[in-house]
Amino acid sequence: MRRLQRWPQLATLLVLALALGYLAWLGWGLLPRTAPVNAGFDGDRALSLAQTQCEAGPRPAGSPENWRMGDDIAEELQRQGWKTAVEEYTAGAMQLRNIAGLAGASGPLLVIAVHYDTRSVADADTDPERRKQPAPGANDGISGVATLLELARALDVSHLRHRVWLVFLDGEADAGLPVWEAASGARDFVKGRQPDAVIYLNMAGAANARFPQAPDANDLLGTQLWKQAAKLGHEDLFPPETGPAIEDAHTIFVEAGIPTVEIIQPDYPYARTSEDRCDKLDAATLKAVGVLLESYLENNDFLTIAPSLKKK
């Protein structure tokens, strides 16, 4: 009889246990799912980051939009766990700033740089009426920022055995205009600073892109990067050939005696025009460039040539 009397109590406890288990299962299903920090470079995510920037509109150097973009870059780097440095400087009457994410405690310093401002006028546009309008800068500014921000998320910095700085330069997009000093951000960055090498990205996210080496590229660094691209199956994007000479921020690093290579599409047809919009960008190109940088850094290939790059 006692066993029969206990049965309602046991049944109640069983029902409560099942109910609590069901509620726990529901709660688990409602928990936010976050992707692993080091899930590998994602071209679609990089394209999404670019599209968000495109929707915000042009951001010429010195504009409120550009200042907000600088804040966003610094916040995203900090969110991804990178030590962040912001360096302000003046160009003419404008206050500008370079932003960097820093990783690696010791060893040679490799800088990967882009510019984050967009051109104030689309002066190469085929339509004269649009030449005084700001250029959207999807590939000339925005794609580079998207690539480095996605790299900041994807890169497993615990593998690094040298220092890496992801540098976002201001004051570059208006190079060549009468009112602007060319590549002011790069000029300010190299003052009193001598990194072991620089990789500069510019117009490196469009569909059907090809990236020949610049004629003033450092041979050791360029050869190593382009061979790594071939190993990854991207020899079509990174052909073993030399492209035309281009003057932009990478030239400032070369002139400062810093071993430098540039990843750039020299024949991008929409540069400095109103057609440089996000529909020209390609997730596969962004991924190819991002994975190349990610694998190069995580494998510490730079360490094998860094001693040979030092000036005697």
Phi, psi and omega in degrees: 000322181298321179297320179294324180292330181279344185302315177302323180293317179294321178297319179297316179297321179296316178297318179297318180297317179295321180295316179296321178297320179295316179296321178297319179296318177298317181297321178298321180293335181272350180296141180294138178260117179250138179293147176304142184302320184251058183272005182093152184296129184247112181295325179293322178291321177298319178295321177296320176298321178294317181296323176298320178293318180300320180295333179285345176091176181301156180217072178300153179304137179088353181273156175301325179296322179290323179295319177296322178296320177300318176299317181297319179298312181298318180295320181292320177299317179295321180296328179274004174088013179271139170294133189242136177235136178236123182239115179272149176208168180247143174226109188066235179261006186257145174264118181239176180202145171260147183230140182220144169254131188244134177216157182090131186272333185203176178097181180302152183254119174251124179259131170247118191236150171220171168251147184247357173274160176242160189290136185286339178221143177271064192287352177258010182292147178286340179265114181303330182291337183264355186289344178263359179272154177296144175280138180299324174072031181301313179263338181259070180135303187287316184297324178294318178298314180299320180296313182289324179292321176290324176297321179300324178285316189281328188293130175273094186291345178292343178276346187290135173240017172211173182273144177229131173242127170264112190246128179250109186267144176259167170065038180246325191295333181268016179305136178097345177281150185300332185268007190228138172278126185302132172052053183295326180295318178294321179298318180290323183297321186278354178296116178067022184222136182222080175297161181289331178193161179226135167249120183249128178255133177206127182052058186237034182222011186271161175293149177059032181279154170223139185238083172288161179285144175289147182297337180260015180291147174294128186298314183296310182293316180296315180299318181295315180295314183292327175293322177295321177298320178296320178299328180277000178086023184241035179294337177291326178280325183242072183291148179281068181212166181257134179265187181284160177288135179226133177259118173206204185299330181297332179297325179297319178294318179298314180296333179277003178080020181263124177304124190220144166231156178234133171259106186213145171268101188290340182252024179301117191283347185255008180300135176061031177233169178287351181268001179281072185247172187294340178290351177272349183274160187220126181298325181293320178294314179302319180292318181300316179292315182295317179293324176301312180294318180300311182293322180298317182286315184291332177277354179056034179299330182300329182298331184287339180247347185306317180298328181284344181275343184293139177288141177274000000 
